[in-house]
Structures are given as C-alpha cells and as structure tokens.
Amino acid sequence: MPVPFCIGVFLWLVYGIVLGALPIILANVGTLAPAGLILALKLRYEG
C-alpha cells in the first residue's frame, strides 16, 4: 500500500510543479516526506 500511495503523491507533486501551484506543491511535499519515510523504513525492516 505505501508504494502506490507514494507514487500517487509524487505524481500530484509533479502536477503541482508543472502548474506552478504553490498550495499543491506544499501539500504534496508535506505528505510525501513522512510517506516516503514510512516506505523506506518498511522496506528496510520488513524486506
């Protein structure tokens, strides 16, 4: 579940960057940081 979620948030981040929409960019950076951390820890400790 964390992988598709991170991919989706990343794609929204790219969309926000393309549009130049700061609220979309900030929201997705703020979401992707902890989601990416969760994904990294899951991959590291659960294999």
C-alpha positions as CSV (number, residue, x, y, z in Angstrom):
1,M,0.0,0.0,0.0
2,P,2.7,2.6,0.7
3,V,4.3,2.2,-2.8
4,P,1.2,3.2,-4.8
5,F,0.4,5.9,-2.3
6,C,3.9,7.4,-2.6
7,I,3.7,7.2,-6.4
8,G,0.3,9.0,-6.4
9,V,1.6,11.7,-4.2
10,F,4.7,12.1,-6.2
11,L,2.6,12.5,-9.4
12,W,0.5,15.1,-7.7
13,L,3.7,16.9,-6.8
14,V,4.9,16.9,-10.4
15,Y,1.4,18.2,-11.5
16,G,1.7,21.0,-9.0
17,I,5.2,21.9,-10.2
18,V,4.0,21.9,-13.8
19,L,1.1,24.2,-12.9
20,G,3.3,26.3,-10.6
21,A,0.6,25.9,-7.9
22,L,2.3,26.5,-4.6
23,P,-0.6,25.1,-2.4
24,I,-0.5,21.8,-4.4
25,I,3.3,21.6,-4.2
26,L,3.4,22.3,-0.4
27,A,0.6,19.9,0.4
28,N,2.3,17.1,-1.5
29,V,5.8,17.8,-0.2
30,G,4.3,17.7,3.3
31,T,2.6,14.4,2.5
32,L,5.4,12.8,0.6
33,A,8.1,13.3,3.3
34,P,6.5,11.2,6.0
35,A,5.0,8.7,3.5
36,G,8.5,8.3,1.9
37,L,10.0,7.8,5.4
38,I,7.4,5.1,6.2
39,L,8.1,3.4,2.9
40,A,11.8,3.5,3.4
41,L,11.5,2.1,7.0
42,K,9.1,-0.6,5.8
43,L,11.4,-1.7,3.1
44,R,14.4,-1.7,5.4
45,Y,13.0,-3.6,8.3
46,E,10.4,-5.9,6.6
47,G,12.3,-6.6,3.4
